[in-house]
Amino acid sequence: QVQLVESGGGLVQAGGSLRLSCAISRSIFTISYMGWYRQAPGKQRESVATISSGISTKYADSVKGRFTISRDNAKNTLYLQMNSLKPEDTAAYYCNVKWGWGDYWGQGTQVTVSP
């Protein structure tokens, strides 16, 4: 079993920055796939950024150049640095880990960007 706890969400004005953290309950050294997803009200959950094989990153077109995903193996933590935030980035953000046969999700952290 793997537990994920997100933090760092909040209310920010457009153009501002936030850094989301996802604390993971086990060593992430051997976890090859981790990612951040988001879900806005009335919309489907979508992939924001993923990191696989430790170094390969992929971003949604809407966040490229503004968001950066990273991992700290020593702290068992996944991060999402979000810069130049826009109102359309408003959503609940979820951390996801695929390990073994499992697909694990955190409880989510709310990000609200005001105009």
C-alpha positions as CSV (number, residue, x, y, z in Angstrom):
1,Q,0.0,0.0,0.0
2,V,1.1,3.6,-0.7
3,Q,-0.4,6.7,0.9
4,L,-0.1,10.1,-0.8
5,V,-0.7,13.4,0.9
6,E,-0.8,16.6,-1.2
7,S,-0.2,20.1,0.2
8,G,0.6,23.5,-1.0
9,G,-2.7,24.5,-2.7
10,G,-4.4,27.8,-2.0
11,L,-5.8,31.0,-3.4
12,V,-3.5,33.1,-5.6
13,Q,-3.9,35.9,-8.0
14,A,-3.3,35.4,-11.7
15,G,0.4,35.6,-12.5
16,G,1.3,34.2,-9.1
17,S,3.0,31.0,-8.2
18,L,2.4,28.0,-6.0
19,R,4.4,24.8,-5.3
20,L,2.5,21.6,-4.6
21,S,4.0,18.8,-2.7
22,C,3.0,15.1,-2.5
23,A,4.5,13.2,0.4
24,I,4.6,9.5,-0.3
25,S,4.6,6.8,2.4
26,R,7.3,4.6,0.9
27,S,10.6,5.0,-0.8
28,I,10.1,6.4,-4.3
29,F,13.5,5.4,-5.5
30,T,12.1,2.5,-7.5
31,I,8.8,4.1,-8.5
32,S,9.0,4.7,-12.2
33,Y,5.8,6.6,-12.8
34,M,4.4,9.6,-10.9
35,G,2.2,12.4,-11.9
36,W,0.0,15.3,-11.2
37,Y,-3.6,15.5,-12.4
38,R,-6.3,18.1,-11.9
39,Q,-10.1,18.2,-12.1
40,A,-12.1,21.4,-12.4
41,P,-15.8,21.4,-11.5
42,G,-17.9,19.8,-14.2
43,K,-14.9,18.6,-16.1
44,Q,-13.0,15.3,-16.4
45,R,-9.8,14.7,-14.6
46,E,-6.8,15.5,-16.8
47,S,-3.1,14.9,-16.7
48,V,-1.1,17.9,-15.9
49,A,2.5,16.6,-15.7
50,T,4.1,13.2,-15.4
51,I,7.6,11.9,-14.6
52,S,8.6,8.4,-15.6
53,S,11.8,6.4,-15.4
54,G,13.0,9.1,-13.0
55,I,13.8,11.7,-15.7
56,S,11.4,11.7,-18.5
57,T,8.8,14.4,-18.1
58,K,5.6,15.1,-20.0
59,Y,3.3,18.2,-19.7
60,A,-0.1,19.1,-20.9
61,D,0.1,21.7,-23.6
62,S,-1.8,24.2,-21.5
63,V,0.9,24.2,-18.8
64,K,4.1,23.8,-20.8
65,G,6.6,26.5,-19.9
66,R,4.8,27.4,-16.7
67,F,4.7,24.2,-14.6
68,T,7.6,22.0,-13.6
69,I,7.4,18.5,-12.1
70,S,10.2,17.2,-10.0
71,R,10.9,14.5,-7.5
72,D,13.1,14.3,-4.4
73,N,14.0,10.7,-3.8
74,A,15.6,11.5,-0.4
75,K,12.4,13.1,0.9
76,N,10.0,10.7,-0.9
77,T,8.3,13.7,-2.3
78,L,6.9,14.7,-5.6
79,Y,6.6,18.4,-6.5
80,L,4.7,20.6,-9.0
81,Q,6.0,24.1,-9.3
82,M,3.4,26.3,-10.9
83,N,4.3,29.7,-12.2
84,S,2.3,32.4,-14.2
85,L,-0.9,30.9,-12.9
86,K,-4.1,31.6,-14.8
87,P,-7.8,31.5,-13.7
88,E,-8.2,28.4,-15.9
89,D,-5.7,26.6,-13.8
90,T,-8.3,26.5,-11.0
91,A,-9.0,22.9,-10.0
92,A,-8.4,20.2,-7.4
93,Y,-4.9,18.8,-8.0
94,Y,-4.1,15.2,-7.3
95,C,-0.9,13.3,-7.0
96,N,-0.8,9.8,-8.6
97,V,1.7,7.0,-8.3
98,K,1.8,3.7,-10.2
99,W,3.7,1.0,-8.3
100,G,3.6,-2.7,-8.7
101,W,0.0,-3.6,-9.6
102,G,-1.4,-0.5,-7.7
103,D,-2.6,2.9,-8.9
104,Y,-2.6,5.3,-6.0
105,W,-4.1,8.7,-5.5
106,G,-4.0,11.4,-2.9
107,Q,-7.0,13.2,-1.5
108,G,-6.3,16.3,-3.6
109,T,-5.4,19.9,-2.9
110,Q,-7.4,22.9,-4.1
111,V,-5.8,25.6,-6.3
112,T,-7.9,28.7,-7.0
113,V,-6.6,31.4,-9.2
114,S,-8.4,34.8,-9.1
115,P,-8.4,37.1,-12.1
